[in-house]
Amino acid sequence: MKLCRRHKELLMIAASLLCPARAPGAQPAVKTSAGIEWELGTFVNSSNARDGDVIDTTWLDGYWFQTISSVFHVDAVMNDRLSAELEYFGSILFTLPKEQADPSRDNQQRTGVGEMRSAHARLKLGNPSSPAATAWLGYFPFNYAPENRNLGEYLFKTGTYPGFIVSDDDDARLLGLRIQTSLPDMLTHDFIANVELNQRPQGDLSLTYLMRIGMGRPLEIAAGVMGHRLLRSGQAQAATLNYSNVGDRFPVLERVWNDSLSDWEYINTGEYYQKAGTKLLGRVVFDPKQFFLPERLGPQDLKLYAEGAVLGVKNYGGYYDNILERIPAMVGFNIPTFKLLDVLALEAEYYASPWKNSPYDDGRPVPNQSFELNPSKTSYRRILHPAEGAGDKAARDNLKWSLYAAKTIKERLTISARVASDHLRPGREAEVEIGPSERLHGPREFYVLLGIATRF
């Protein structure tokens, strides 16, 4: 039987998987590295009140928090096709107290965290010098937007129903499989299957496709789609959260007035909210340096980048009946410093969600808590129906911004600074899940964060 060229290539790839090239008696090449980082921050202005004292909206003004971290990294090269990476991270945090802490006694929390940040294998398929594809399997970092310093990266730093956003300068970390290929050379394709780790219900499987064109060129364009929680886990299907749900679903309720009761009541419409949804992404980067004098500018100077996403394309009556309220968008610009700094990035984001930017750690697919106090003023009012809304503050927090600067000295020491009004959740590193409490609720509320890091 005569094989076509494509069949031969597939056979060669299969053979490379079964019999990877390795010199007789060769030992894996192992490289290790370590790092230390210290961050010190303070809130300049915040109107956040904690559940333990919902009246006090000034307790965070001038509040200091800090983190001392270490990281240990191992790279192992088995042969020219197969390699592996392992990274462990530990921190001591002097951070905010828990939400329910007694304000008269607990005004700070000291805690520690140790976690695996990377544990994966990487395999080149086909010719190692020019692989047809590369696969990552395990727990791996992924950053499709290296220009973004704080805001954006909406594919993997958001959720659907409710649509929440996380902002930080760390890579997204995924458990699963990633396959990358270029066909043709200008187009880069990423296929990712990852398991939900950070938010209940855990164990759901998401499938993502990301296409990028023009990487490293003056104009880069990216587009992606994710089936978020496309395949539900057994834990999710069996979850029982509260009286109003069936399995992991909450009924869409219609609020009607009952004359006999002289009160409002809620009628089940027969439709149910779900956390699963489809995300869409669009991104563009423009780097005009080649049209100017690139030798006088730093590698990151003058880059302009923008990103937008849809956090769930399906409309539900009530909480999610307007798709425009599920579209975050950001823009960033690297202010030229002519090599004085590595980067000076100004970023802004707009997200018109009428609800708290909270994932709700019980896994519910609907907003739970408003910004308004209950009549006794001892806690925040719970949202029983979308008509009740979340309060005026939900509209005042739509705009976020961030200014980030960094300078690396002798390739070992990095000094950074950030002034931002973003989605800050101090101490969430010590939590298994993403904390629900965002601390800044308007563009005039912000913090300052200084950092120093070394790698050796």
C-alpha positions, 0 to 999 in steps of 0.5 A, spaced: 500 500 500 502 506 498 502 512 503 501 519 502 506 524 505 501 526 510 500 519 512 508 518 513 508 524 517 503 521 522 507 515 522 513 519 524 510 522 529 507 516 532 514 513 532 517 519 535 512 518 541 514 510 542 521 511 541 524 518 542 531 519 540 536 519 546 543 517 546 546 511 549 547 512 556 545 519 556 543 522 563 537 527 563 540 534 564 537 538 570 537 545 572 535 548 578 533 555 580 530 559 586 528 566 587 526 570 593 520 576 593 518 581 598 512 585 596 509 591 601 503 595 599 498 600 602 491 602 601 490 609 600 483 609 599 478 604 600 470 604 601 470 596 603 467 594 609 467 587 612 462 582 614 464 583 621 463 590 621 459 593 615 458 600 618 466 602 618 468 603 610 474 607 612 478 601 616 482 600 610 485 607 609 492 607 610 492 599 611 499 596 610 500 588 607 506 585 605 508 578 602 515 574 603 515 569 598 520 564 595 520 559 589 524 553 587 524 551 580 527 545 576 528 543 569 529 536 566 531 535 559 530 528 558 532 528 550 531 533 544 523 531 544 521 530 552 522 535 558 519 536 564 518 542 569 517 543 576 516 549 581 514 550 588 512 556 591 511 558 598 509 565 602 508 568 608 503 573 608 501 579 613 494 580 610 487 582 611 483 578 617 477 574 615 471 577 613 467 574 619 473 576 624 471 580 630 474 588 628 475 589 636 480 583 636 482 581 629 485 587 625 490 583 621 492 576 619 498 572 619 498 566 614 502 561 610 501 558 603 505 553 600 503 550 593 505 547 587 505 552 581 508 547 575 508 540 574 508 538 567 512 534 561 513 537 554 513 533 548 515 536 541 512 532 536 516 530 529 522 534 528 525 536 534 528 542 531 522 544 527 516 540 531 510 539 528 506 540 534 508 541 542 504 538 547 504 540 555 501 535 560 500 536 567 499 542 571 502 548 567 502 556 567 499 559 560 500 566 558 497 568 551 498 576 553 505 577 556 504 585 554 498 585 560 501 587 566 495 587 571 488 587 567 486 582 562 487 575 560 480 574 560 480 567 558 483 564 564 482 569 569 474 570 569 468 566 570 461 565 567 454 566 571 456 570 575 461 573 570 467 575 575 474 577 574 481 576 577 487 581 576 494 580 578 501 579 574 501 572 575 500 567 569 494 563 569 495 556 571 492 550 568 491 542 570 490 538 563 493 538 556 495 543 551 497 542 544 500 548 540 502 548 532 503 553 527 499 552 520 501 556 516 507 559 520 504 566 521 498 562 525 499 559 532 494 555 534 493 552 541 488 547 544 487 546 551 483 542 555 483 543 563 480 541 569 477 547 574 481 547 580 480 554 583 472 555 584 466 550 586 464 546 583 471 543 582 472 538 577 469 541 571 472 540 564 473 546 559 475 546 552 479 552 549 481 554 542 486 560 541 488 563 534 494 568 534 497 571 528 503 575 527 506 574 533 513 578 534 510 582 528 508 589 529 501 587 529 498 581 532 491 579 533 488 573 537 481 570 537 479 565 542 473 561 544 472 557 551 467 552 552 467 553 560 465 548 564 463 544 558 463 537 561 460 537 568 464 533 574 460 528 578 461 532 584 457 538 580 452 534 578 450 531 585 452 538 589 446 541 593 447 548 595 441 551 598 433 550 598 432 554 591 436 549 587 436 542 583 442 539 583 447 545 581 442 549 578 438 555 580 431 556 578 429 563 574 424 566 578 419 571 576 417 576 582 410 577 583 405 581 588 401 576 592 395 580 594 392 575 599 399 575 603 400 583 601 407 581 599 412 579 594 413 572 592 417 568 587 414 563 581 419 558 578 419 559 571 421 552 569 428 554 567 435 554 570 441 558 571 448 554 570 455 556 571 457 553 564 457 558 559 461 560 552 467 565 553 469 569 546 476 573 546 479 578 541 485 581 542 490 586 538 497 588 539 500 594 535 508 595 536 510 601 532 517 601 534 520 599 527 517 605 524 521 610 529 528 609 532 528 602 535 535 602 538 533 608 542 527 605 545 526 599 550 523 592 547 517 594 551 516 601 549 510 604 545 506 597 545 499 598 545 494 593 546 487 591 547 483 585 549 475 584 550 471 578 552 464 575 552 463 572 559 457 567 557 454 568 550 447 566 553 442 570 556 438 568 562 432 572 564 433 576 570 440 576 572 443 575 565 438 578 560 443 583 557 450 581 554 453 588 554 453 587 561 458 581 560 463 584 556 469 586 559 474 590 555 481 593 557 486 597 553 494 598 555 500 602 553 507 602 554 509 609 556 516 610 552 522 610 558 528 610 553 531 604 556 531 607 563 525 602 565 524 595 563 516 597 562 512 603 564 505 600 563 498 604 563 492 600 563 484 601 564 478 596 564 471 597 563 466 592 565 459 594 566 456 588 570 451 590 575 453 585 580 458 584 585 465 582 582 465 575 586 465 568 584 461 566 590 465 560 594 459 556 594 459 555 587 452 558 586 451 561 578 447 567 581 449 573 585 448 572 592 450 579 596 449 586 594 452 592 596 447 595 601 446 593 608 440 589 611 435 593 615 439 591 622 445 594 619 449 588 621 450 585 614 449 586 607 442 585 604 442 578 600 439 578 593 433 574 592 431 576 585 434 580 580 429 586 580 432 588 587 439 589 584 446 590 588 446 597 590 449 604 587 456 602 588 455 596 583 455 601 577 460 605 580 466 600 580 465 599 572 472 602 571 479 600 573 486 602 572 493 600 573 500 603 572 506 598 573 513 600 572 519 595 573 526 595 572 531 589 572 538 590 574 544 585 572 539 580 570 538 578 577 534 583 581 527 586 579 524 592 582 517 593 581 511 598 583 504 598 582 499 604 583 492 601 581 484 601 582 483 594 580 480 587 582 485 586 588 483 581 593 489 581 598 491 574 601 487 570 596 494 566 595 492 562 602 485 560 600 484 554 596 479 558 592 478 565 589 476 569 595 469 573 594 471 579 597 474 585 592 477 591 596 476 597 591 469 599 589 471 605 584 476 609 580 478 613 586 479 608 590 486 605 590 493 602 593 500 602 592 505 596 591 512 595 591 516 589 590 523 586 590 525 580 587 531 576 585 533 569 582 539 565 582 
